[in-house]
Amino acid sequence: MILQFKHAVGVVCLAIFVNTCATHTVKSTTYTPVVQDSQNVPEDFLLDVGITVFDPGIDEIDKDEKDTVNGEIRVAESRYAPYLLAETLQRSANWGIVRVMPNGESPMDVQVNGTILRSNGESMAVRVKVSDSRGREWYTKEYEEIISQFSYDPQQRQKNDPFQVIYNKIANDLLVYRQSNIEDNEIQEIRTISEILFAQKFQDEVFGAYLGQNRRGEYQLISLPAENDPILGRIRNIRERDFMFIDTVQDYYATYVRQMRLPYDSWREQSYQETITLKELRDSARRRFIAGAAAVVGGLAAASSGGNYATQAGGAVGVGAGAFLIKSGFDKQAEARIHMQALEELGQSLENEVLPQVLNLDDRTITLSGSVDEQYGQWREILAELYAAEMGEL
């Protein structure tokens, strides 16, 4: 009987011990700098890089994170992140022109596509897929970084984005792959294929014969147009105009990022605190439920096993303590929901801060927001008209 009483009390003590245990995440403070190519690569051998607007990853959000992810923020981040990556690659001096692309319509030597897998102020994870104009995939890799509160220190923030290490690692991996896998003759082939693929979009019947595809679907050069080919000259003029428009789009992204930075940093820092608190509350609630259930089961076993008053009293103590812990777990979950609502409010505040930009072109005014892709489609139609008009002059 005494043993049964001790058992019931022991279950309660074990439940309380389980409830007080906590887990801690180790966060790396190691900074990875951008590596610059040790060789002085001639400009003709620098590949141009196009980084498409990232996939916000709404369809890949984990079940546990759905309540804390704001779709509008993810869309904003899908424009913010590729611009920071483009800046990082440009600063590395390892590449030619690096542009953020509205879509993949304009062929680039190297194409970088990204998906945001997680972004909550404390951690960020992205998946990056890299390929070249031949259609050959370089690699697909996921990058993750968990930061500390120190990353939001004002002095640190003036130097780098809190998650700058992710962009540095992507830049370094790109350089390593190019150095290890791409020969000089391949670089020239990639650059030429980019130009011919662009030309095919305007006059496939002329430029379609210059490229073939292997069994893997990768493009290969069959022949080359003459350097003094007047049609090729027209195509190059049109391509320069296309690049000029894309450069205008870069100004949009630069303005977008500049206006977004302050409210976004504020949101991320607050989201960091909310995320940490939310994790602690969830873990605490989970431990309280487990401990409470253990206490209830142990208490019921003691209370229903018969015996004297002391045994049944011990069982009652176990049931009561377990019920208290379970109720406490529900209270913690309610508190967690309050923090989820706080995250939603923070997301709405960012949504209100970031507004579309209006750009004035020579003959029209366009609004660049969610419709950048549509505007770029209209621009391609204008280029086709310009090309047809110029071809009529030959």
Stockholm file with secondary structure:
# STOCKHOLM 1.0

chainA/1-394         MILQFKHAVGVVCLAIFVNTCATHTVKSTTYTPVVQDSQNVPEDFLLDVGITVFDPGIDEIDKDEKDTVNGEIRVAESRYAPYLLAETLQRSANWGIVRVMPNGESPMDVQVNGTILRSNGESMAVRVKVSDSRGREWYTKEYEEIISQFSYDPQQRQKNDPFQVIYNKIANDLLVYRQSNIEDNEIQEIRTISEILFAQKFQDEVFGAYLGQNRRGEYQLISLPAENDPILGRIRNIRERDFMFIDTVQDYYATYVRQMRLPYDSWREQSYQETITLKELRDSARRRFIAGAAAVVGGLAAASSGGNYATQAGGAVGVGAGAFLIKSGFDKQAEARIHMQALEELGQSLENEVLPQVLNLDDRTITLSGSVDEQYGQWREILAELYAAEMGEL
#=GR chainA/1-394 SS CHHHHHHHHHHHHHHHHHHHCCCCCCCCCCCCCCCCCSSCCCGGGCCCEEEECCBCCGGGCCGGGGGGCCHHHHHHHHHHHHHHHHHHHHHHTCSSCEEEESSSCSCCSEEEEEEEEEESSSEEEEEEEEEETTSCEEEEEEEEEECCGGGGCHHHHHHSCTTHHHHHHHHHHHHHHHHHHCCHHHHHHHHHHHHHHHHHTTCHHHHGGGEEECTTSCEEECCCCCTTCHHHHHHHHHHHHHHHHHHHHHHHHHHHHHHHHHHHHHHHHHHHHHHHHHHHHHHHHHHHHHHHHHHHHHHHHHHHSCCCHHHHHHHHHHHHHHHHHHHHHHHHHHHHHHHHHHHHHHHHHHHHHCCCEEEECSSCEEEESTTHHHHHHHHHHHHHHHHHHHHTTC
#=GC SS_cons         CHHHHHHHHHHHHHHHHHHHCCCCCCCCCCCCCCCCCSSCCCGGGCCCEEEECCBCCGGGCCGGGGGGCCHHHHHHHHHHHHHHHHHHHHHHTCSSCEEEESSSCSCCSEEEEEEEEEESSSEEEEEEEEEETTSCEEEEEEEEEECCGGGGCHHHHHHSCTTHHHHHHHHHHHHHHHHHHCCHHHHHHHHHHHHHHHHHTTCHHHHGGGEEECTTSCEEECCCCCTTCHHHHHHHHHHHHHHHHHHHHHHHHHHHHHHHHHHHHHHHHHHHHHHHHHHHHHHHHHHHHHHHHHHHHHHHHHHHSCCCHHHHHHHHHHHHHHHHHHHHHHHHHHHHHHHHHHHHHHHHHHHHHCCCEEEECSSCEEEESTTHHHHHHHHHHHHHHHHHHHHTTC
//
